[in-house]
Amino acid sequence: MGERGSFWDWKTAAQYERFPKDLTRVDLWIDSTDFCLSGKLSTPRSDLMWSYKCNSPGCRYTFLADARGQIRKVWGGYSLKTYDGMFLQQQATWLEEQLAGARVIADPL
């Protein structure tokens, strides 16, 4: 399965980690973060490049990681106006096909 690893790679990584009980069945984590753009010091807050997290212009990236924190996939940089729930909807087919059988946790807000 390449860089993403396989279902068994994710299971193995998860079984040896100690997590709170409600996370013991999770295999993969998805989360996004904003990165500040270097070289661009300002832009109007209404601009598509404005990041309230960075308080400056930026770009958003989403990461897929296993239980050990190994990054398995990176998406980005894309518009900061694409919220996590929208991103998950846009990637639904890929996620369903490539992560079949995995238990994934995400913050869709």
N, CA, C and O atoms as a Tinker XYZ file with bonds, in Angstrom:
   436  protein
     1  N      0.809000   -1.184000    0.000000    73     2
     2  CA     0.000000    0.000000    0.000000    64     1     3
     3  C      0.863000    1.262000    0.000000    63     2     4     5
     4  O      0.327000    2.370000    0.038000    81     3
     5  N      2.145000    1.120000   -0.041000    73     3     6
     6  CA     3.028000    2.274000   -0.179000    64     5     7
     7  C      3.190000    3.089000    1.083000    63     6     8     9
     8  O      3.170000    2.550000    2.189000    81     7
     9  N      3.349000    4.385000    0.915000    73     7    10
    10  CA     3.620000    5.292000    2.026000    64     9    11
    11  C      2.555000    5.262000    3.109000    63    10    12    13
    12  O      2.860000    5.438000    4.288000    81    11
    13  N      1.312000    5.040000    2.718000    73    11    14
    14  CA     0.231000    5.040000    3.695000    64    13    15
    15  C      0.323000    3.848000    4.627000    63    14    16    17
    16  O     -0.280000    3.855000    5.700000    81    15
    17  N      1.061000    2.835000    4.237000    73    15    18
    18  CA     1.111000    1.615000    5.016000    64    17    19
    19  C     -0.123000    0.779000    4.731000    63    18    20    21
    20  O     -0.944000    1.126000    3.881000    81    19
    21  N     -0.238000   -0.305000    5.439000    73    19    22
    22  CA    -1.375000   -1.202000    5.244000    64    21    23
    23  C     -2.236000   -1.215000    6.499000    63    22    24    25
    24  O     -1.866000   -0.670000    7.539000    81    23
    25  N     -3.374000   -1.841000    6.374000    73    23    26
    26  CA    -4.281000   -2.013000    7.497000    64    25    27
    27  C     -3.534000   -2.623000    8.682000    63    26    28    29
    28  O     -3.730000   -2.199000    9.821000    81    27
    29  N     -2.686000   -3.607000    8.424000    73    27    30
    30  CA    -1.967000   -4.286000    9.507000    64    29    31
    31  C     -0.864000   -3.401000   10.092000    63    30    32    33
    32  O     -0.566000   -3.510000   11.281000    81    31
    33  N     -0.259000   -2.540000    9.296000    73    31    34
    34  CA     0.709000   -1.574000    9.828000    64    33    35
    35  C      0.038000   -0.658000   10.846000    63    34    36    37
    36  O      0.592000   -0.396000   11.914000    81    35
    37  N     -1.162000   -0.169000   10.511000    73    35    38
    38  CA    -1.877000    0.744000   11.401000    64    37    39
    39  C     -2.298000    0.030000   12.679000    63    38    40    41
    40  O     -2.190000    0.584000   13.773000    81    39
    41  N     -2.781000   -1.206000   12.534000    73    39    42
    42  CA    -3.202000   -1.991000   13.701000    64    41    43
    43  C     -2.021000   -2.264000   14.628000    63    42    44    45
    44  O     -2.141000   -2.117000   15.844000    81    43
    45  N     -0.887000   -2.659000   14.065000    73    43    46
    46  CA     0.303000   -2.958000   14.855000    64    45    47
    47  C      0.786000   -1.722000   15.600000    63    46    48    49
    48  O      1.129000   -1.799000   16.780000    81    47
    49  N      0.814000   -0.585000   14.916000    73    47    50
    50  CA     1.244000    0.662000   15.560000    64    49    51
    51  C      0.324000    1.000000   16.731000    63    50    52    53
    52  O      0.787000    1.456000   17.776000    81    51
    53  N     -0.958000    0.780000   16.559000    73    51    54
    54  CA    -1.933000    1.146000   17.594000    64    53    55
    55  C     -1.907000    0.196000   18.784000    63    54    56    57
    56  O     -2.126000    0.629000   19.915000    81    55
    57  N     -1.649000   -1.070000   18.561000    73    55    58
    58  CA    -1.768000   -2.030000   19.661000    64    57    59
    59  C     -0.685000   -1.879000   20.726000    63    58    60    61
    60  O     -0.884000   -2.316000   21.860000    81    59
    61  N      0.447000   -1.276000   20.397000    73    59    62
    62  CA     1.527000   -1.143000   21.367000    64    61    63
    63  C      1.568000    0.217000   22.053000    63    62    64    65
    64  O      2.424000    0.458000   22.904000    81    63
    65  N      0.648000    1.105000   21.687000    73    63    66
    66  CA     0.608000    2.427000   22.313000    64    65    67
    67  C     -0.417000    2.433000   23.432000    63    66    68    69
    68  O     -1.399000    1.691000   23.409000    81    67
    69  N     -0.165000    3.287000   24.408000    73    67    70
    70  CA    -1.101000    3.412000   25.530000    64    69    71
    71  C     -1.883000    4.708000   25.372000    63    70    72    73
    72  O     -1.328000    5.805000   25.418000    81    71
    73  N     -3.188000    4.548000   25.186000    73    71    74
    74  CA    -4.081000    5.678000   25.024000    64    73    75
    75  C     -5.211000    5.558000   26.035000    63    74    76    77
    76  O     -5.435000    4.480000   26.587000    81    75
    77  N     -5.925000    6.651000   26.284000    73    75    78
    78  CA    -7.129000    6.532000   27.111000    64    77    79
    79  C     -8.069000    5.503000   26.500000    63    78    80    81
    80  O     -8.060000    5.278000   25.290000    81    79
    81  N     -8.874000    4.887000   27.344000    73    79    82
    82  CA    -9.729000    3.785000   26.912000    64    81    83
    83  C    -10.578000    4.109000   25.681000    63    82    84    85
    84  O    -10.759000    3.252000   24.816000    81    83
    85  N    -11.098000    5.331000   25.593000    73    83    86
    86  CA   -11.957000    5.664000   24.460000    64    85    87
    87  C    -11.202000    5.796000   23.142000    63    86    88    89
    88  O    -11.830000    5.924000   22.091000    81    87
    89  N     -9.867000    5.767000   23.171000    73    87    90
    90  CA    -9.076000    5.845000   21.935000    64    89    91
    91  C     -8.375000    4.532000   21.588000    63    90    92    93
    92  O     -7.657000    4.470000   20.590000    81    91
    93  N     -8.563000    3.504000   22.373000    73    91    94
    94  CA    -7.831000    2.255000   22.148000    64    93    95
    95  C     -8.187000    1.562000   20.838000    63    94    96    97
    96  O     -7.416000    0.733000   20.355000    81    95
    97  N     -9.329000    1.880000   20.261000    73    95    98
    98  CA    -9.732000    1.220000   19.021000    64    97    99
    99  C     -9.439000    2.055000   17.788000    63    98   100   101
   100  O     -9.784000    1.649000   16.678000    81    99
   101  N     -8.806000    3.218000   17.954000    73    99   102
   102  CA    -8.509000    4.104000   16.834000    64   101   103
   103  C     -7.201000    3.667000   16.164000    63   102   104   105
   104  O     -6.221000    3.355000   16.840000    81   103
   105  N     -7.201000    3.649000   14.830000    73   103   106
   106  CA    -6.017000    3.256000   14.067000    64   105   107
   107  C     -5.287000    4.454000   13.461000    63   106   108   109
   108  O     -4.057000    4.475000   13.404000    81   107
   109  N     -6.053000    5.451000   13.009000    73   107   110
   110  CA    -5.473000    6.597000   12.303000    64   109   111
   111  C     -6.122000    7.900000   12.777000    63   110   112   113
   112  O     -7.281000    7.923000   13.191000    81   111
   113  N     -5.349000    8.970000   12.705000    73   111   114
   114  CA    -5.808000   10.299000   13.097000    64   113   115
   115  C     -5.680000   11.233000   11.904000    63   114   116   117
   116  O     -4.694000   11.172000   11.171000    81   115
   117  N     -6.672000   12.097000   11.705000    73   115   118
   118  CA    -6.623000   13.127000   10.667000    64   117   119
   119  C     -6.804000   14.472000   11.349000    63   118   120   121
   120  O     -7.725000   14.657000   12.144000    81   119
   121  N     -5.920000   15.407000   11.035000    73   119   122
   122  CA    -6.049000   16.758000   11.566000    64   121   123
   123  C     -5.412000   17.738000   10.602000    63   122   124   125
   124  O     -4.557000   17.373000    9.796000    81   123
   125  N     -5.838000   18.985000   10.695000    73   123   126
   126  CA    -5.286000   20.019000    9.822000    64   125   127
   127  C     -4.582000   21.082000   10.652000    63   126   128   129
   128  O     -4.822000   21.226000   11.851000    81   127
   129  N     -3.721000   21.808000    9.990000    73   127   130
   130  CA    -3.044000   22.938000   10.620000    64   129   131
   131  C     -2.724000   23.974000    9.552000    63   130   132   133
   132  O     -2.628000   23.668000    8.364000    81   131
   133  N     -2.563000   25.201000   10.010000    73   131   134
   134  CA    -2.200000   26.293000    9.104000    64   133   135
   135  C     -0.724000   26.599000    9.262000    63   134   136   137
   136  O     -0.184000   26.545000   10.367000    81   135
   137  N     -0.069000   26.922000    8.149000    73   135   138
   138  CA     1.318000   27.349000    8.162000    64   137   139
   139  C      1.389000   28.755000    7.586000    63   138   140   141
   140  O      0.760000   29.058000    6.572000    81   139
   141  N      2.153000   29.598000    8.238000    73   139   142
   142  CA     2.335000   30.970000    7.765000    64   141   143
   143  C      3.138000   30.967000    6.466000    63   142   144   145
   144  O      4.054000   30.166000    6.285000    81   143
   145  N      2.778000   31.868000    5.582000    73   143   146
   146  CA     3.526000   32.024000    4.341000    64   145   147
   147  C      4.714000   32.933000    4.597000    63   146   148   149
   148  O      4.548000   34.037000    5.117000    81   147
   149  N      5.897000   32.490000    4.243000    73   147   150
   150  CA     7.065000   33.344000    4.411000    64   149   151
   151  C      7.169000   34.291000    3.231000    63   150   152   153
   152  O      6.808000   33.945000    2.107000    81   151
   153  N      7.660000   35.474000    3.494000    73   151   154
   154  CA     7.849000   36.454000    2.442000    64   153   155
   155  C      6.637000   37.325000    2.201000    63   154   156   157
   156  O      6.755000   38.394000    1.602000    81   155
   157  N      5.470000   36.888000    2.657000    73   155   158
   158  CA     4.252000   37.692000    2.496000    64   157   159
   159  C      3.843000   38.154000    3.887000    63   158   160   161
   160  O      3.334000   37.368000    4.687000    81   159
   161  N      4.065000   39.419000    4.167000    73   159   162
   162  CA     3.884000   39.929000    5.515000    64   161   163
   163  C      2.465000   40.351000    5.842000    63   162   164   165
   164  O      2.050000   40.300000    7.000000    81   163
   165  N      1.725000   40.764000    4.840000    73   163   166
   166  CA     0.373000   41.216000    5.158000    64   165   167
   167  C     -0.567000   40.986000    3.994000    63   166   168   169
   168  O     -0.156000   40.872000    2.839000    81   167
   169  N     -1.833000   40.923000    4.334000    73   167   170
   170  CA    -2.917000   40.808000    3.380000    64   169   171
   171  C     -4.180000   41.176000    4.144000    63   170   172   173
   172  O     -4.210000   41.026000    5.366000    81   171
   173  N     -5.209000   41.646000    3.484000    73   171   174
   174  CA    -6.445000   41.953000    4.209000    64   173   175
   175  C     -7.021000   40.697000    4.859000    63   174   176   177
   176  O     -6.893000   39.599000    4.317000    81   175
   177  N     -7.645000   40.858000    6.005000    73   175   178
   178  CA    -8.244000   39.710000    6.704000    64   177   179
   179  C     -9.343000   39.042000    5.888000    63   178   180   181
   180  O     -9.665000   37.878000    6.130000    81   179
   181  N     -9.908000   39.736000    4.954000    73   179   182
   182  CA   -10.953000   39.160000    4.099000    64   181   183
   183  C    -10.369000   38.305000    2.969000    63   182   184   185
   184  O    -11.109000   37.598000    2.286000    81   183
   185  N     -9.062000   38.364000    2.770000    73   183   186
   186  CA    -8.389000   37.618000    1.708000    64   185   187
   187  C     -8.469000   36.116000    1.982000    63   186   188   189
   188  O     -8.454000   35.692000    3.138000    81   187
   189  N     -8.553000   35.310000    0.919000    73   187   190
   190  CA    -8.603000   33.851000    1.053000    64   189   191
   191  C     -7.347000   33.279000    1.694000    63   190   192   193
   192  O     -7.370000   32.150000    2.185000    81   191
   193  N     -6.263000   34.025000    1.700000    73   191   194
   194  CA    -4.991000   33.554000    2.261000    64   193   195
   195  C     -4.842000   33.905000    3.741000    63   194   196   197
   196  O     -3.852000   33.508000    4.356000    81   195
   197  N     -5.796000   34.641000    4.336000    73   195   198
   198  CA    -5.654000   35.071000    5.726000    64   197   199
   199  C     -5.940000   33.912000    6.672000    63   198   200   201
   200  O     -6.977000   33.257000    6.564000    81   199
   201  N     -5.011000   33.656000    7.609000    73   199   202
   202  CA    -5.166000   32.611000    8.623000    64   201   203
   203  C     -5.362000   33.258000    9.989000    63   202   204   205
   204  O     -4.503000   33.995000   10.473000    81   203
   205  N     -6.491000   32.974000   10.590000    73   203   206
   206  CA    -6.725000   33.476000   11.942000    64   205   207
   207  C     -5.872000   32.711000   12.955000    63   206   208   209
   208  O     -5.544000   33.247000   14.014000    81   207
   209  N     -5.514000   31.478000   12.644000    73   207   210
   210  CA    -4.624000   30.719000   13.526000    64   209   211
   211  C     -3.226000   31.323000   13.558000    63   210   212   213
   212  O     -2.605000   31.410000   14.618000    81   211
   213  N     -2.732000   31.741000   12.393000    73   211   214
   214  CA    -1.388000   32.326000   12.286000    64   213   215
   215  C     -1.395000   33.835000   12.520000    63   214   216   217
   216  O     -0.361000   34.432000   12.822000    81   215
   217  N     -2.567000   34.441000   12.376000    73   215   218
   218  CA    -2.698000   35.892000   12.412000    64   217   219
   219  C     -1.840000   36.533000   11.318000    63   218   220   221
   220  O     -1.233000   37.584000   11.523000    81   219
   221  N     -1.803000   35.893000   10.180000    73   219   222
   222  CA    -1.041000   36.356000    9.017000    64   221   223
   223  C     -1.494000   35.532000    7.808000    63   222   224   225
   224  O     -2.310000   34.623000    7.964000    81   223
   225  N     -0.988000   35.825000    6.613000    73   223   226
   226  CA    -1.305000   34.982000    5.451000    64   225   227
   227  C     -0.774000   33.561000    5.668000    63   226   228   229
   228  O      0.272000   33.365000    6.287000    81   227
   229  N     -1.503000   32.589000    5.155000    73   227   230
   230  CA    -1.063000   31.215000    5.352000    64   229   231
   231  C     -1.681000   30.250000    4.367000    63   230   232   233
   232  O     -2.364000   30.643000    3.421000    81   231
   233  N     -1.423000   28.969000    4.614000    73   231   234
   234  CA    -1.912000   27.858000    3.814000    64   233   235
   235  C     -2.292000   26.731000    4.769000    63   234   236   237
   236  O     -1.659000   26.572000    5.813000    81   235
   237  N     -3.306000   25.952000    4.432000    73   235   238
   238  CA    -3.743000   24.847000    5.289000    64   237   239
   239  C     -3.257000   23.517000    4.724000    63   238   240   241
   240  O     -3.250000   23.296000    3.513000    81   239
   241  N     -2.851000   22.642000    5.637000    73   239   242
   242  CA    -2.432000   21.273000    5.307000    64   241   243
   243  C     -3.185000   20.314000    6.216000    63   242   244   245
   244  O     -3.472000   20.641000    7.367000    81   243
   245  N     -3.503000   19.136000    5.703000    73   243   246
   246  CA    -4.140000   18.089000    6.500000    64   245   247
   247  C     -3.206000   16.890000    6.529000    63   246   248   249
   248  O     -2.597000   16.532000    5.521000    81   247
   249  N     -3.106000   16.275000    7.706000    73   247   250
   250  CA    -2.193000   15.156000    7.934000    64   249   251
   251  C     -2.958000   13.923000    8.381000    63   250   252   253
   252  O     -3.912000   14.012000    9.154000    81   251
   253  N     -2.527000   12.773000    7.885000    73   251   254
   254  CA    -3.025000   11.479000    8.315000    64   253   255
   255  C     -1.868000   10.811000    9.042000    63   254   256   257
   256  O     -0.796000   10.630000    8.465000    81   255
   257  N     -2.074000   10.441000   10.307000    73   255   258
   258  CA    -0.992000    9.841000   11.108000    64   257   259
   259  C     -1.475000    8.556000   11.768000    63   258   260   261
   260  O     -2.665000    8.382000   12.033000    81   259
   261  N     -0.524000    7.659000   12.028000    73   259   262
   262  CA    -0.858000    6.432000   12.752000    64   261   263
   263  C     -0.686000    6.668000   14.253000    63   262   264   265
   264  O     -0.378000    7.781000   14.680000    81   263
   265  N     -0.882000    5.627000   15.041000    73   263   266
   266  CA    -0.852000    5.755000   16.504000    64   265   267
   267  C      0.515000    6.155000   17.047000    63   266   268   269
   268  O      0.602000    6.713000   18.141000    81   267
   269  N      1.562000    5.883000   16.315000    73   267   270
   270  CA     2.910000    6.279000   16.739000    64   269   271
   271  C      3.253000    7.703000   16.321000    63   270   272   273
   272  O      4.320000    8.216000   16.659000    81   271
   273  N      2.347000    8.339000   15.586000    73   271   274
   274  CA     2.588000    9.702000   15.121000    64   273   275
   275  C      3.284000    9.763000   13.776000    63   274   276   277
   276  O      3.647000   10.846000   13.316000    81   275
   277  N      3.479000    8.613000   13.135000    73   275   278
   278  CA     4.099000    8.604000   11.805000    64   277   279
   279  C      3.103000    9.156000   10.795000    63   278   280   281
   280  O      1.984000    8.660000   10.666000    81   279
   281  N      3.531000   10.191000   10.085000    73   279   282
   282  CA     2.683000   10.795000    9.064000    64   281   283
   283  C      2.584000    9.837000    7.887000    63   282   284   285
   284  O      3.594000    9.426000    7.316000    81   283
   285  N      1.365000    9.493000    7.537000    73   283   286
   286  CA     1.116000    8.546000    6.443000    64   285   287
   287  C      0.700000    9.231000    5.145000    63   286   288   289
   288  O      0.876000    8.674000    4.061000    81   287
   289  N      0.144000   10.448000    5.254000    73   287   290
   290  CA    -0.255000   11.206000    4.065000    64   289   291
   291  C     -0.395000   12.670000    4.453000    63   290   292   293
   292  O     -0.780000   12.999000    5.575000    81   291
   293  N     -0.071000   13.548000    3.495000    73   291   294
   294  CA    -0.222000   14.993000    3.674000    64   293   295
   295  C     -0.982000   15.536000    2.471000    63   294   296   297
   296  O     -0.651000   15.228000    1.326000    81   295
   297  N     -1.998000   16.341000    2.737000    73   295   298
   298  CA    -2.723000   17.063000    1.689000    64   297   299
   299  C     -2.461000   18.550000    1.890000    63   298   300   301
   300  O     -2.440000   19.024000    3.026000    81   299
   301  N     -2.264000   19.281000    0.818000    73   299   302
   302  CA    -2.123000   20.738000    0.957000    64   301   303
   303  C     -1.044000   21.261000    0.069000    63   302   304   305
   304  O     -0.447000   20.509000   -0.702000    81   303
   305  N     -0.784000   22.524000    0.160000    73   303   306
   306  CA    -1.524000   23.545000    0.842000    64   305   307
   307  C     -2.733000   23.949000    0.018000    63   306   308   309
   308  O     -2.694000   24.042000   -1.209000    81   307
   309  N     -3.781000   24.177000    0.738000    73   307   310
   310  CA    -5.022000   24.578000    0.107000    64   309   311
   311  C     -5.624000   25.753000    0.859000    63   310   312   313
   312  O     -5.092000   26.189000    1.879000    81   311
   313  N     -6.722000   26.253000    0.353000    73   311   314
   314  CA    -7.341000   27.459000    0.886000    64   313   315
   315  C     -7.722000   27.316000    2.353000    63   314   316   317
   316  O     -8.241000   26.288000    2.787000    81   315
   317  N     -7.453000   28.357000    3.087000    73   315   318
   318  CA    -7.820000   28.391000    4.505000    64   317   319
   319  C     -9.326000   28.455000    4.703000    63   318   320   321
   320  O     -9.815000   28.226000    5.809000    81   319
   321  N    -10.049000   28.755000    3.670000    73   319   322
   322  CA   -11.506000   28.828000    3.749000    64   321   323
   323  C    -12.141000   27.450000    3.558000    63   322   324   325
   324  O    -13.362000   27.318000    3.649000    81   323
   325  N    -11.333000   26.428000    3.297000    73   323   326
   326  CA   -11.814000   25.055000    3.219000    64   325   327
   327  C    -11.749000   24.474000    4.629000    63   326   328   329
   328  O    -10.677000   24.118000    5.119000    81   327
   329  N    -12.903000   24.384000    5.266000    73   327   330
   330  CA   -12.953000   23.891000    6.640000    64   329   331
   331  C    -12.784000   22.375000    6.666000    63   330   332   333
   332  O    -12.973000   21.707000    5.650000    81   331
   333  N    -12.428000   21.833000    7.836000    73   331   334
   334  CA   -12.134000   20.407000    7.956000    64   333   335
   335  C    -13.278000   19.526000    7.469000    63   334   336   337
   336  O    -13.043000   18.548000    6.760000    81   335
   337  N    -14.502000   19.856000    7.836000    73   335   338
   338  CA   -15.646000   19.061000    7.398000    64   337   339
   339  C    -15.800000   19.065000    5.885000    63   338   340   341
   340  O    -16.114000   18.039000    5.281000    81   339
   341  N    -15.576000   20.229000    5.278000    73   339   342
   342  CA   -15.641000   20.338000    3.815000    64   341   343
   343  C    -14.539000   19.502000    3.184000    63   342   344   345
   344  O    -14.771000   18.814000    2.190000    81   343
   345  N    -13.338000   19.556000    3.757000    73   343   346
   346  CA   -12.215000   18.787000    3.228000    64   345   347
   347  C    -12.528000   17.293000    3.278000    63   346   348   349
   348  O    -12.289000   16.576000    2.307000    81   347
   349  N    -13.061000   16.823000    4.402000    73   347   350
   350  CA   -13.389000   15.400000    4.540000    64   349   351
   351  C    -14.443000   14.981000    3.525000    63   350   352   353
   352  O    -14.370000   13.878000    2.982000    81   351
   353  N    -15.416000   15.836000    3.261000    73   351   354
   354  CA   -16.425000   15.528000    2.246000    64   353   355
   355  C    -15.789000   15.433000    0.863000    63   354   356   357
   356  O    -16.114000   14.537000    0.084000    81   355
   357  N    -14.878000   16.363000    0.562000    73   355   358
   358  CA   -14.220000   16.362000   -0.745000    64   357   359
   359  C    -13.352000   15.122000   -0.941000    63   358   360   361
   360  O    -13.197000   14.649000   -2.067000    81   359
   361  N    -12.792000   14.598000    0.131000    73   359   362
   362  CA   -11.891000   13.444000    0.062000    64   361   363
   363  C    -12.585000   12.125000    0.402000    63   362   364   365
   364  O    -11.916000   11.099000    0.526000    81   363
   365  N    -13.897000   12.130000    0.554000    73   363   366
   366  CA   -14.637000   10.959000    1.034000    64   365   367
   367  C    -14.351000    9.695000    0.232000    63   366   368   369
   368  O    -14.115000    8.642000    0.824000    81   367
   369  N    -14.366000    9.768000   -1.082000    73   367   370
   370  CA   -14.130000    8.579000   -1.909000    64   369   371
   371  C    -12.739000    8.018000   -1.658000    63   370   372   373
   372  O    -12.583000    6.814000   -1.454000    81   371
   373  N    -11.717000    8.889000   -1.670000    73   371   374
   374  CA   -10.341000    8.430000   -1.425000    64   373   375
   375  C    -10.240000    7.804000   -0.045000    63   374   376   377
   376  O     -9.668000    6.724000    0.104000    81   375
   377  N    -10.787000    8.464000    0.963000    73   375   378
   378  CA   -10.702000    7.957000    2.337000    64   377   379
   379  C    -11.368000    6.587000    2.454000    63   378   380   381
   380  O    -10.810000    5.681000    3.072000    81   379
   381  N    -12.538000    6.429000    1.875000    73   379   382
   382  CA   -13.252000    5.158000    1.943000    64   381   383
   383  C    -12.496000    4.044000    1.225000    63   382   384   385
   384  O    -12.445000    2.913000    1.708000    81   383
   385  N    -11.913000    4.361000    0.080000    73   383   386
   386  CA   -11.200000    3.332000   -0.697000    64   385   387
   387  C     -9.843000    2.995000   -0.099000    63   386   388   389
   388  O     -9.511000    1.817000    0.038000    81   387
   389  N     -9.062000    3.986000    0.255000    73   387   390
   390  CA    -7.685000    3.775000    0.698000    64   389   391
   391  C     -7.557000    3.394000    2.174000    63   390   392   393
   392  O     -6.549000    2.814000    2.576000    81   391
   393  N     -8.558000    3.711000    2.974000    73   391   394
   394  CA    -8.477000    3.425000    4.407000    64   393   395
   395  C     -9.533000    2.410000    4.835000    63   394   396   397
   396  O     -9.949000    2.389000    5.993000    81   395
   397  N     -9.958000    1.578000    3.903000    73   395   398
   398  CA   -10.993000    0.588000    4.192000    64   397   399
   399  C    -10.604000   -0.270000    5.391000    63   398   400   401
   400  O     -9.496000   -0.803000    5.451000    81   399
   401  N    -11.517000   -0.397000    6.336000    73   399   402
   402  CA   -11.294000   -1.221000    7.515000    64   401   403
   403  C    -10.663000   -0.492000    8.685000    63   402   404   405
   404  O    -10.734000   -0.969000    9.817000    81   403
   405  N    -10.055000    0.643000    8.438000    73   403   406
   406  CA    -9.402000    1.396000    9.514000    64   405   407
   407  C    -10.434000    2.173000   10.310000    63   406   408   409
   408  O    -11.475000    2.578000    9.792000    81   407
   409  N    -10.120000    2.369000   11.567000    73   407   410
   410  CA   -10.935000    3.230000   12.423000    64   409   411
   411  C    -10.199000    4.551000   12.542000    63   410   412   413
   412  O     -9.115000    4.633000   13.120000    81   411
   413  N    -10.816000    5.584000   11.980000    73   411   414
   414  CA   -10.168000    6.884000   11.848000    64   413   415
   415  C    -10.891000    7.899000   12.723000    63   414   416   417
   416  O    -12.120000    7.907000   12.802000    81   415
   417  N    -10.113000    8.753000   13.376000    73   415   418
   418  CA   -10.696000    9.826000   14.173000    64   417   419
   419  C    -10.278000   11.151000   13.562000    63   418   420   421
   420  O     -9.132000   11.328000   13.148000    81   419
   421  N    -11.230000   12.083000   13.511000    73   419   422
   422  CA   -10.977000   13.395000   12.932000    64   421   423
   423  C    -11.818000   14.426000   13.662000    63   422   424   425
   424  O    -12.816000   14.097000   14.304000    81   423
   425  N    -11.402000   15.667000   13.554000    73   423   426
   426  CA   -12.153000   16.784000   14.086000    64   425   427
   427  C    -12.786000   17.481000   12.897000    63   426   428   429
   428  O    -12.123000   18.285000   12.244000    81   427
   429  N    -14.047000   17.201000   12.593000    73   427   430
   430  CA   -14.644000   17.724000   11.364000    64   429   431
   431  C    -15.121000   19.172000   11.450000    63   430   432   433
   432  O    -15.740000   19.665000   10.507000    81   431
   433  N    -14.855000   19.853000   12.535000    73   431   434
   434  CA   -15.339000   21.240000   12.656000    64   433   435
   435  C    -14.325000   22.228000   12.172000    63   434   436
   436  O    -14.574000   23.434000   12.205000    81   435
